[in-house]
Amino acid sequence: MDADLLRRIVLYLLLAVAAVLAALEMTLARVGDPSAKEEAPWISPLRDMDDALAHGDFSTATTARHKADLAALASPSWEGFLAVGDGALRLGEARGARSGIEHEARRAYLSAMVRARNARSLEGTLRVTDAFARLGDRDMVEQGARFARELAGRDDKAIDRVDEFVQRWAGGERSSNVRVQ
């Protein structure tokens, strides 16, 4: 019986080692190339939307944009809603009805602004503010510039970035100057 017990122990040890190796293999396969980043979940639906638009399939494009919106909602980052807002504008332009979908872009940009500000992301705040500027929304550009100024604090480089943004939009803005206290 000692030999039988020894065989069982060896068999259990081999099974345990095999299980650990299998788990390690699965983990490494999931991680893959450490330098490669996983694609953000809203990227694929937006790519599908653009493909559908290229083929004139507005129904599929609209569905894909909604999927991207849901993916952005599930993510804590601001980037998703910024991309979804830009996608909404592309969809509207392809349909020849950009003004009809600007409210969807504005809603996405507002969500992106809230998330960027909550994340204390100067980059996000400036990029979303730029999106509002492209919509011609002067009030949100001014609000975004104020948020950016708050986030910059006393960091000279950050202050310079905000000043550069404000100067660019004050000089080239469609309606009137951007005022930031």
Summary of the structure (lengths in Angstrom):
residues: 181
radius of gyration: 24.9
end to end distance: 86.9
largest distance: 92.7
contacts: 524
relative contact order: 0.07
helix: 79%
strand: 0%
